[in-house]
Amino acid sequence: MSRVIPFIRRSVASNTPADGETHCAHRNIRLVERGEIVSCSDCLAVLSPFWALTMLSQQYSLAMSQIERLTTRTKLADARILELSQELDANSREERRQNPPSTDT
């Protein structure tokens, strides 16, 4: 009997994003190499590794779609700046043609 090792009981979080008892979204996960456990750094609940991978995958997809949207907006803004710059250059050339510098001395 001296070789029996006592283990602390931990509840495993359900496969839902929020634990009913703590109302934690489990967004700050921690990987414990010893025992290959995934846990929440905030509420210390042991999480399902599959749920953690699913959550991380969803967060990655959201981040990539935001990057894509921002890249598209940046390209549109750059095109508009170029267009306005060309308009401004054309207007200033036209003004110089209409108002030649005076030679009154």
C-alpha angles and dihedrals in degrees: 000000000000090000095063112112116206115227126204112239114238128181117233114229117243122252091263125100094244129049109228094220101048102023088225120154091208093226095146104064126182127203114217108200094197104075092005092253128164113208139169113255091208104049099013093231116154108242134207107256090220091054090049092052091047092050092048091048091052092048090050092050091050092049093049093050090050090051089050092050092048092048090052092048091049092052091050091048091049091050091049092049090051091049093049091046091054090048091051092049091050091049093050092049090051091050091051090052092049095044109040114191112272118245096203108141 
